[in-house]
Amino acid sequence: MPLFPPVPVAILVDGRPLASYVRAYVAGGRVFAPVAPLVTRLADRVWYEGDTLVVQRGARRVRVRLAQTVPEQFDGAYIAVAPVLQALGASLFWDPKRRVLLVRLPKQSGVGTPAPFDPAAPSAPPAPVFTPSPPVTPHPEWTGSPLPRRTPLPLPPPRPE
């Protein structure tokens, strides 16, 4: 951390400003930003493995070793933005006059396109499905007419008037 308070940096993700209570800053020619909300917003999944932060977006996975942070708390951790976001496939542009970092993310396809039907391709024959027959349960046999009820039904208690 520099001796003097760093000048804050604005981060625009696909043209929209990244809202954060804790601002990003420039130190040593690099932009440092808090893990939350920058990385947690841009990644599909973020978790810790010991002192290593693992960031995943799509099929890409990046591991960042963090120092002097409390595990399982993203708020206090800062990372160098450029190496992590470029490894996740983002393109970055730094505007030094306005002190703005522009981040462009590639579009992710949620579902892959299925292959078209090929009738010449080999296909597996349908496999028979084994369905067991239910076991026979014994049922009681009742014969003859029902007997009359020999036990009187209880009457409700009389109401006090």
C-alpha positions in Angstrom: 0.0 0.0 0.0 1.4 3.4 -0.9 2.3 6.0 1.7 -0.2 8.5 0.4 -3.8 7.6 -0.3 -4.1 6.4 -3.9 -6.2 8.2 -6.4 -9.3 6.1 -7.1 -9.8 4.4 -10.5 -13.2 3.9 -12.2 -13.8 0.5 -13.8 -16.3 0.2 -16.6 -17.4 -3.4 -17.5 -19.0 -3.5 -21.0 -19.7 0.2 -20.7 -21.3 0.1 -17.3 -19.6 1.4 -14.2 -18.7 -1.1 -11.5 -20.4 0.1 -8.3 -18.3 -0.5 -5.2 -17.9 1.0 -1.8 -14.2 0.3 -1.9 -12.5 1.8 -5.0 -9.8 0.4 -7.2 -6.4 2.2 -7.3 -3.2 2.3 -9.3 0.1 1.3 -7.6 3.3 0.5 -9.4 1.7 0.8 -12.8 -1.0 -1.8 -12.1 -4.6 -1.4 -11.3 -5.6 -3.1 -8.1 -9.3 -3.8 -7.3 -11.2 -5.6 -4.6 -12.2 -9.2 -5.2 -15.8 -8.3 -4.3 -17.5 -7.0 -6.4 -15.2 -7.0 -9.5 -14.2 -10.7 -9.7 -17.4 -12.0 -8.1 -19.4 -10.1 -10.7 -17.4 -11.2 -13.7 -16.7 -14.8 -12.8 -19.1 -17.7 -12.7 -17.6 -19.1 -9.5 -15.1 -17.9 -6.9 -13.7 -19.9 -4.0 -10.7 -20.3 -1.7 -8.4 -23.2 -1.6 -6.2 -22.4 1.4 -4.5 -19.1 0.7 -5.2 -19.3 -3.1 -8.2 -17.6 -4.7 -9.7 -19.7 -7.5 -11.7 -17.9 -10.2 -13.7 -19.7 -12.8 -15.5 -18.3 -15.9 -16.8 -20.8 -18.3 -14.1 -23.4 -19.0 -11.2 -21.1 -17.8 -9.9 -21.3 -14.3 -7.3 -18.9 -12.7 -5.5 -19.4 -9.4 -4.3 -16.3 -7.5 -2.2 -16.6 -4.4 -3.3 -13.9 -1.9 -1.3 -12.6 1.0 -2.5 -10.9 4.2 -6.2 -11.7 3.8 -8.7 -13.4 6.1 -9.7 -16.7 4.4 -13.3 -16.9 3.1 -13.7 -13.1 3.1 -13.7 -11.5 -0.3 -14.2 -7.9 1.0 -10.6 -7.3 2.2 -8.7 -8.9 -0.7 -7.2 -6.9 -3.5 -5.9 -8.3 -6.7 -4.0 -7.0 -9.8 -6.8 -6.8 -12.3 -5.1 -7.2 -15.7 -3.5 -10.6 -15.3 -6.6 -12.2 -13.8 -9.1 -10.7 -16.3 -7.0 -11.4 -19.3 -6.6 -15.0 -18.2 -10.4 -15.2 -18.0 -10.6 -13.9 -21.6 -11.4 -10.2 -21.1 -9.9 -7.4 -23.1 -8.7 -4.3 -21.2 -8.0 -0.7 -22.1 -6.5 1.8 -19.6 -7.4 5.5 -20.1 -4.8 7.4 -18.1 -6.3 10.8 -18.6 -9.7 9.9 -17.2 -8.2 7.2 -14.9 -10.7 4.6 -16.2 -10.2 0.9 -16.9 -12.4 -0.4 -19.7 -13.2 -4.1 -19.5 -14.8 -6.0 -22.4 -16.0 -9.5 -21.7 -16.5 -12.1 -24.5 -20.0 -13.3 -24.8 -20.6 -16.7 -23.3 -22.9 -19.2 -24.9 -25.1 -20.9 -22.2 -25.8 -24.0 -24.3 -23.7 -25.6 -27.0 -25.2 -26.0 -30.4 -26.2 -29.7 -30.9 -24.8 -31.6 -33.9 -27.3 -32.0 -36.7 -28.9 -35.5 -37.2 -26.7 -37.8 -39.3 -28.6 -40.9 -40.5 -25.4 -42.5 -41.6 -23.8 -42.3 -38.1 -23.9 -45.5 -36.1 -26.5 -45.6 -33.4 -27.0 -47.9 -30.5 -30.0 -50.2 -30.6 -32.5 -49.7 -27.9 -31.8 -51.8 -24.8 -34.7 -53.8 -23.2 -35.8 -52.4 -19.9 -36.4 -54.8 -17.1 -39.6 -54.1 -15.3 -40.4 -56.6 -12.5 -43.9 -57.7 -12.0 -45.3 -56.6 -8.6 -45.5 -59.3 -6.0 -48.8 -60.8 -5.2 -50.1 -59.7 -1.8 -52.5 -61.9 0.1 -56.0 -60.5 0.4 -58.4 -61.7 3.1 -61.5 -63.5 1.9 -64.8 -62.4 3.3 -67.8 -64.7 2.8 -71.4 -64.4 4.0 -73.4 -61.4 5.0 -72.0 -58.9 7.5 -72.9 -59.4 11.1 -75.0 -56.7 13.0 -73.1 -54.4 15.3 -73.3 -55.7 18.9 -71.4 -52.8 20.6 -73.4 -49.7 21.2 -71.9 -46.4 19.9 -71.0 -44.0 22.7 -73.2 -41.0 23.0 -71.7 -37.5 23.6 -71.9 -36.3 27.2 -75.0 -34.2 28.0 -74.5 -30.4 27.8 -74.9 -28.4 31.1 -77.7 -26.0 30.8 
